[in-house]
Amino acid sequence: MRTDVVDRSISTYNGAKTAKYNWSQSIMNVDIQIPVPEGTNARQLLVVLKTKHISIKLKNSNPDEPALLEGELCEKIKTEDSFWSVDEKRFLVLNLEKASETIWK
């Protein structure tokens, strides 16, 4: 058992922990943390944020390989105010700015 591994999961306040990602939210934004293969950097990811859709894939992956995350959002986001980064070459962290002040279900 490794003792040097620290749990770096984000808080799931007003959100949830799922098999693919953790998410939390405030009235203004949603934060999503997605594990990526260790050593991944930003240039290796294809992140597409649309008003109600999100798609995250590894570039140069097998075309038959599923996306890391893809689907419709329950509410609209402001794509121009949303951003993402790679944390510790282990997690993709998305900060989605909500189009309206509300708590998502």
JOBELLIN-V906908 format. One record per residue. N is the residue number from 0. RES is the residue in one letter. SS is DSSP state (2 for helix, 1 for strand, 0 for the rest). NEAR is the number of other ideal C-beta (glycine too) atoms within 12 Angstrom. D_LAST is the distance of its C-alpha to the last C-alpha in Angstrom with 1 decimal. Layout:
n->[N;N]
res->[RES;RES]
ss->[SS;SS]
near->[NEAR;NEAR]
d_last->[D_LAST;D_LAST]
This chain:
n->[0;1;2;3;4;5;6;7;8;9;10;11;12;13;14;15;16;17;18;19;20;21;22;23;24;25;26;27;28;29;30;31;32;33;34;35;36;37;38;39;40;41;42;43;44;45;46;47;48;49;50;51;52;53;54;55;56;57;58;59;60;61;62;63;64;65;66;67;68;69;70;71;72;73;74;75;76;77;78;79;80;81;82;83;84;85;86;87;88;89;90;91;92;93;94;95;96;97;98;99;100;101;102;103;104]
res->[M;R;T;D;V;V;D;R;S;I;S;T;Y;N;G;A;K;T;A;K;Y;N;W;S;Q;S;I;M;N;V;D;I;Q;I;P;V;P;E;G;T;N;A;R;Q;L;L;V;V;L;K;T;K;H;I;S;I;K;L;K;N;S;N;P;D;E;P;A;L;L;E;G;E;L;C;E;K;I;K;T;E;D;S;F;W;S;V;D;E;K;R;F;L;V;L;N;L;E;K;A;S;E;T;I;W;K]
ss->[0;0;0;0;0;0;0;0;0;0;0;0;0;0;0;1;1;0;0;0;1;1;1;1;1;0;0;0;1;1;1;1;1;1;1;0;0;0;0;0;0;2;2;2;1;1;1;1;1;0;0;0;1;1;1;1;1;1;0;0;0;0;0;0;0;0;0;0;1;1;1;1;0;0;0;0;1;1;1;1;1;1;1;1;1;1;1;0;0;0;1;1;1;1;1;1;1;1;0;0;0;0;0;0;0]
near->[4;6;5;6;11;9;14;15;26;27;17;18;18;19;24;21;19;16;9;21;30;28;31;25;31;20;15;21;30;39;33;40;35;36;28;34;19;14;11;28;18;20;12;21;29;23;34;21;29;20;21;19;21;33;23;34;24;27;20;13;18;10;10;6;13;15;26;32;32;21;19;14;29;20;23;23;32;23;23;12;16;28;21;31;22;28;24;19;20;21;29;38;33;37;28;36;27;27;23;16;14;18;18;27;11]
d_last->[37.1;36.4;36.2;35.7;32.2;29.7;25.9;24.4;20.8;18.5;16.7;13.3;12.6;8.9;8.4;10.4;13.8;14.4;17.8;17.7;16.0;14.5;11.8;11.2;10.3;12.0;11.8;13.9;13.2;11.6;14.1;14.6;17.6;19.3;22.6;25.4;29.0;30.9;33.0;30.7;31.1;29.4;32.1;31.2;27.7;26.6;23.3;22.3;19.5;19.1;17.1;14.5;16.0;16.9;19.9;21.6;25.0;28.1;31.0;34.1;32.2;33.3;32.0;31.1;29.0;25.2;23.2;21.8;18.4;17.9;15.3;13.3;10.5;7.7;9.3;12.8;14.4;17.9;19.8;22.9;21.3;19.4;21.5;22.0;24.6;26.1;26.4;29.5;29.8;27.3;23.8;22.3;20.1;18.0;17.1;15.1;15.7;13.1;14.9;13.7;12.9;9.4;6.6;3.8;0.0]
